[in-house]
Amino acid sequence: MTDSDVRVDLIAWVTEACAALGLEVAKPEDDFFEVGGTSLILVRLIARAVDEFGADALSPDELIESSTIGEIAATIQSHTA
């Protein structure tokens, strides 16, 4: 599995996690907040990332600063590599 495969898998995971939390995302460029993400949904997404990838997978500050679906996936990948 290549780095790009991992990233594609993580983008799919973030997309599915957001959808499960009620957000409609369609592409990596979609911004978490622009599609309706709130502070409560942010906490829930981080909790899912922690459950799936470990305690350091995603922090609130990172999600706020890098909030597109692709950026969220890249952040998780950087902490789990």
TIKE-660475 format. One record per atom (N, C-alpha, C): x, y, z; atom name. Coordinates in Angstrom, 3 decimals. Atoms other than C-alpha are relative to their C-alpha. Layout:
% TIKE-660475
+----------+----------+----------+------+
:        x :        y :        z : atom :
+----------+----------+----------+------+
:        X :        Y :        Z :   CA :
...
+----------+----------+----------+------+
***
This chain:
% TIKE-660475
+----------+----------+----------+------+
:        x :        y :        z : atom :
+----------+----------+----------+------+
:    0.845 :   -1.179 :    0.000 :    N :
:    0.000 :    0.000 :    0.000 :   CA :
:    0.890 :    1.242 :    0.000 :    C :
:   -0.804 :   -1.214 :    0.104 :    N :
:    1.423 :    3.391 :   -0.997 :   CA :
:   -0.570 :    1.096 :    0.894 :    C :
:    0.472 :   -1.145 :   -0.780 :    N :
:    1.159 :    6.727 :    0.829 :   CA :
:   -1.303 :    0.551 :   -0.565 :    C :
:    1.227 :   -0.534 :    0.596 :    N :
:   -1.467 :    7.859 :   -1.672 :   CA :
:   -1.190 :   -0.902 :    0.279 :    C :
:    1.080 :    0.916 :   -0.356 :    N :
:   -3.519 :    4.705 :   -0.966 :   CA :
:   -0.479 :    0.272 :    1.420 :    C :
:    0.361 :   -0.284 :   -1.386 :    N :
:   -3.410 :    5.479 :    2.734 :   CA :
:   -0.809 :    1.284 :    0.052 :    C :
:    0.705 :   -1.281 :    0.002 :    N :
:   -4.455 :    9.055 :    2.087 :   CA :
:   -1.416 :   -0.150 :   -0.559 :    C :
:    1.327 :    0.233 :    0.567 :    N :
:   -7.362 :    7.918 :   -0.126 :   CA :
:   -0.880 :   -0.697 :    1.032 :    C :
:    0.760 :    0.694 :   -1.038 :    N :
:   -8.447 :    5.530 :    2.627 :   CA :
:   -0.388 :    0.947 :    1.128 :    C :
:    0.305 :   -0.949 :   -1.065 :    N :
:   -8.236 :    8.309 :    5.210 :   CA :
:   -1.017 :    1.045 :   -0.447 :    C :
:    1.017 :   -0.927 :    0.516 :    N :
:  -10.182 :   10.721 :    3.008 :   CA :
:   -1.363 :   -0.675 :    0.027 :    C :
:    1.263 :    0.741 :   -0.044 :    N :
:  -12.856 :    8.047 :    2.674 :   CA :
:   -0.490 :   -0.130 :    1.438 :    C :
:    0.391 :    0.126 :   -1.405 :    N :
:  -12.826 :    7.513 :    6.446 :   CA :
:   -0.561 :    1.330 :    0.523 :    C :
:    0.466 :   -1.316 :   -0.470 :    N :
:  -13.157 :   11.268 :    7.163 :   CA :
:   -1.351 :    0.327 :   -0.632 :    C :
:    1.268 :   -0.254 :    0.692 :    N :
:  -15.920 :   11.577 :    4.560 :   CA :
:   -1.135 :   -0.796 :    0.639 :    C :
:    1.019 :    0.857 :   -0.614 :    N :
:  -17.839 :    8.646 :    6.063 :   CA :
:   -0.307 :    0.438 :    1.428 :    C :
:    0.208 :   -0.457 :   -1.372 :    N :
:  -17.323 :    9.905 :    9.619 :   CA :
:   -0.821 :    1.285 :    0.016 :    C :
:    0.771 :   -1.247 :    0.079 :    N :
:  -18.606 :   13.357 :    8.658 :   CA :
:   -1.452 :   -0.280 :   -0.388 :    C :
:    1.359 :    0.355 :    0.419 :    N :
:  -21.614 :   11.825 :    6.896 :   CA :
:   -0.784 :   -0.612 :    1.167 :    C :
:    0.654 :    0.613 :   -1.166 :    N :
:  -22.388 :    9.753 :    9.996 :   CA :
:   -0.383 :    1.038 :    1.050 :    C :
:    0.293 :   -1.086 :   -0.937 :    N :
:  -22.365 :   12.998 :   11.963 :   CA :
:   -0.954 :    1.035 :   -0.594 :    C :
:    1.014 :   -0.851 :    0.605 :    N :
:  -24.860 :   14.603 :    9.578 :   CA :
:    0.500 :    1.057 :   -0.959 :    C :
:   -0.554 :   -0.977 :    0.933 :    N :
:  -22.543 :   16.580 :    7.304 :   CA :
:    0.018 :   -0.580 :   -1.410 :    C :
:   -0.033 :    0.437 :    1.390 :    N :
:  -22.804 :   16.404 :    3.521 :   CA :
:    1.309 :    0.457 :   -0.635 :    C :
:   -1.272 :   -0.286 :    0.657 :    N :
:  -19.285 :   16.226 :    2.120 :   CA :
:    0.107 :   -0.877 :   -1.237 :    C :
:   -0.085 :    0.743 :    1.250 :    N :
:  -18.514 :   15.177 :   -1.427 :   CA :
:    1.415 :   -0.120 :   -0.532 :    C :
:   -1.351 :    0.018 :    0.559 :    N :
:  -14.869 :   15.956 :   -2.109 :   CA :
:    1.004 :    0.484 :    1.040 :    C :
:   -1.026 :   -0.378 :   -0.974 :    N :
:  -11.561 :   16.512 :   -0.292 :   CA :
:    0.104 :    1.500 :    0.248 :    C :
:   -0.086 :   -1.456 :   -0.144 :    N :
:  -11.806 :   20.271 :   -0.849 :   CA :
:   -1.117 :    0.578 :    0.857 :    C :
:    1.101 :   -0.481 :   -0.833 :    N :
:  -15.042 :   20.520 :    1.164 :   CA :
:    0.526 :    0.370 :    1.381 :    C :
:   -0.434 :   -0.485 :   -1.303 :    N :
:  -14.515 :   22.508 :    4.346 :   CA :
:   -0.987 :   -0.448 :    1.080 :    C :
:    0.792 :    0.511 :   -1.118 :    N :
:  -15.758 :   20.988 :    7.601 :   CA :
:   -1.017 :    1.036 :    0.485 :    C :
:    0.870 :   -1.032 :   -0.546 :    N :
:  -17.215 :   24.285 :    8.805 :   CA :
:   -0.988 :    0.528 :   -1.035 :    C :
:    0.887 :   -0.492 :    1.051 :    N :
:  -18.676 :   25.378 :    5.472 :   CA :
:   -1.149 :   -0.961 :   -0.306 :    C :
:    1.079 :    0.968 :    0.226 :    N :
:  -20.736 :   22.165 :    5.244 :   CA :
:   -0.845 :   -0.208 :    1.258 :    C :
:    0.856 :    0.054 :   -1.187 :    N :
:  -22.223 :   22.765 :    8.689 :   CA :
:    0.653 :   -0.512 :    1.262 :    C :
:   -0.691 :    0.474 :   -1.200 :    N :
:  -19.583 :   21.546 :   11.117 :   CA :
:   -0.074 :    1.025 :    1.126 :    C :
:    0.095 :   -0.841 :   -1.191 :    N :
:  -20.028 :   22.941 :   14.621 :   CA :
:    1.006 :   -0.488 :    1.028 :    C :
:   -0.928 :    0.428 :   -1.049 :    N :
:  -17.993 :   22.729 :   17.811 :   CA :
:   -0.399 :   -1.365 :    0.555 :    C :
:    0.445 :    1.309 :   -0.492 :    N :
:  -20.117 :   19.781 :   18.964 :   CA :
:    0.367 :   -1.107 :   -0.985 :    C :
:   -0.359 :    0.999 :    1.011 :    N :
:  -19.614 :   17.910 :   15.694 :   CA :
:    1.515 :   -0.169 :   -0.054 :    C :
:   -1.458 :    0.068 :   -0.054 :    N :
:  -15.888 :   18.762 :   15.880 :   CA :
:    0.446 :   -0.964 :    1.099 :    C :
:   -0.347 :    0.880 :   -1.123 :    N :
:  -15.676 :   17.061 :   19.281 :   CA :
:   -0.341 :   -1.446 :   -0.338 :    C :
:    0.407 :    1.370 :    0.364 :    N :
:  -17.553 :   14.030 :   17.966 :   CA :
:    0.923 :   -0.600 :   -1.057 :    C :
:   -0.920 :    0.496 :    1.024 :    N :
:  -15.295 :   13.750 :   14.904 :   CA :
:    1.349 :   -0.341 :    0.616 :    C :
:   -1.272 :    0.280 :   -0.673 :    N :
:  -12.191 :   13.967 :   17.080 :   CA :
:   -0.105 :   -1.273 :    0.820 :    C :
:    0.191 :    1.224 :   -0.783 :    N :
:  -13.604 :   11.270 :   19.367 :   CA :
:    0.039 :   -1.234 :   -0.905 :    C :
:   -0.048 :    1.121 :    0.950 :    N :
:  -14.124 :    9.006 :   16.355 :   CA :
:    1.433 :   -0.251 :   -0.468 :    C :
:   -1.391 :    0.145 :    0.438 :    N :
:  -10.560 :    9.686 :   15.177 :   CA :
:    0.844 :   -0.628 :    1.102 :    C :
:   -0.742 :    0.572 :   -1.135 :    N :
:   -9.185 :    8.892 :   18.642 :   CA :
:   -0.321 :   -1.482 :    0.134 :    C :
:    0.398 :    1.413 :   -0.091 :    N :
:  -11.177 :    5.640 :   18.768 :   CA :
:    0.620 :   -0.834 :   -1.107 :    C :
:   -0.486 :    0.745 :    1.169 :    N :
:  -10.005 :    4.620 :   15.303 :   CA :
:    1.522 :   -0.001 :   -0.130 :    C :
:   -1.417 :   -0.160 :    0.321 :    N :
:   -6.421 :    5.922 :   15.170 :   CA :
:    0.904 :    0.292 :    1.197 :    C :
:   -0.824 :   -0.260 :   -1.176 :    N :
:   -5.249 :    6.692 :   18.715 :   CA :
:   -0.136 :    1.418 :    0.520 :    C :
:    0.217 :   -1.238 :   -0.740 :    N :
:   -5.100 :    9.557 :   21.180 :   CA :
:    0.540 :    1.244 :   -0.679 :    C :
:   -0.599 :   -1.184 :    0.617 :    N :
:   -2.919 :   11.871 :   19.087 :   CA :
:   -0.407 :    0.197 :   -1.456 :    C :
:    0.364 :   -0.020 :    1.418 :    N :
:   -4.727 :   11.418 :   15.773 :   CA :
:   -0.407 :    1.378 :   -0.509 :    C :
:    0.547 :   -1.269 :    0.464 :    N :
:   -6.393 :   14.829 :   15.616 :   CA :
:   -0.339 :    0.861 :    1.200 :    C :
:    0.315 :   -0.915 :   -1.099 :    N :
:   -6.556 :   17.832 :   17.903 :   CA :
:   -0.986 :    1.059 :   -0.480 :    C :
:    0.923 :   -1.067 :    0.401 :    N :
:   -9.177 :   20.592 :   17.942 :   CA :
:    0.710 :    1.124 :   -0.759 :    C :
:   -0.727 :   -1.083 :    0.670 :    N :
:   -6.575 :   23.213 :   16.985 :   CA :
:    0.349 :   -0.370 :   -1.437 :    C :
:   -0.358 :    0.433 :    1.350 :    N :
:   -5.430 :   21.175 :   13.987 :   CA :
:   -1.221 :   -0.009 :   -0.911 :    C :
:    1.206 :    0.048 :    0.816 :    N :
:   -8.972 :   20.646 :   12.780 :   CA :
:   -0.471 :    1.410 :   -0.336 :    C :
:    0.410 :   -1.375 :    0.254 :    N :
:   -9.764 :   24.354 :   13.119 :   CA :
:    0.919 :    0.654 :   -1.032 :    C :
:   -0.966 :   -0.618 :    0.906 :    N :
:   -6.583 :   25.398 :   11.286 :   CA :
:    0.023 :   -0.638 :   -1.392 :    C :
:   -0.037 :    0.742 :    1.274 :    N :
:   -6.768 :   22.731 :    8.556 :   CA :
:   -1.305 :   -0.767 :   -0.113 :    C :
:    1.349 :    0.536 :   -0.155 :    N :
:  -10.450 :   22.094 :    8.062 :   CA :
:   -0.639 :   -0.593 :   -1.253 :    C :
:    0.599 :    0.719 :    1.128 :    N :
:  -10.934 :   20.668 :    4.583 :   CA :
:    0.100 :   -1.491 :    0.286 :    C :
:    0.001 :    1.448 :   -0.195 :    N :
:  -11.645 :   16.965 :    4.399 :   CA :
:    1.387 :   -0.569 :   -0.303 :    C :
:   -1.341 :    0.465 :    0.354 :    N :
:   -8.300 :   16.388 :    2.661 :   CA :
:    1.036 :    0.367 :    1.043 :    C :
:   -0.943 :   -0.433 :   -1.037 :    N :
:   -6.407 :   18.403 :    5.275 :   CA :
:   -0.188 :   -0.791 :    1.294 :    C :
:    0.262 :    0.811 :   -1.200 :    N :
:   -8.086 :   16.507 :    8.111 :   CA :
:    0.619 :   -1.378 :   -0.181 :    C :
:   -0.588 :    1.315 :    0.282 :    N :
:   -7.078 :   13.215 :    6.471 :   CA :
:    1.523 :    0.059 :    0.061 :    C :
:   -1.461 :   -0.136 :   -0.022 :    N :
:   -3.505 :   14.464 :    5.997 :   CA :
:    0.521 :    0.155 :    1.430 :    C :
:   -0.393 :   -0.164 :   -1.404 :    N :
:   -3.325 :   15.504 :    9.658 :   CA :
:   -0.025 :   -1.347 :    0.720 :    C :
:    0.074 :    1.331 :   -0.634 :    N :
:   -4.480 :   12.079 :   10.816 :   CA :
:    1.146 :   -0.868 :   -0.492 :    C :
:   -1.075 :    0.811 :    0.561 :    N :
:   -2.005 :   10.432 :    8.458 :   CA :
:    1.343 :    0.389 :    0.612 :    C :
:   -1.286 :   -0.437 :   -0.546 :    N :
:    0.865 :   12.543 :    9.801 :   CA :
:    0.198 :   -0.463 :    1.436 :    C :
:   -0.107 :    0.436 :   -1.400 :    N :
:    0.086 :   11.443 :   13.355 :   CA :
:   -0.010 :   -1.516 :    0.143 :    C :
:    0.085 :    1.459 :   -0.093 :    N :
:   -0.387 :    7.771 :   12.554 :   CA :
:    1.077 :   -0.693 :   -0.815 :    C :
:   -1.036 :    0.597 :    0.851 :    N :
:    2.553 :    7.253 :   10.186 :   CA :
:    1.168 :   -0.518 :    0.836 :    C :
+----------+----------+----------+------+
***
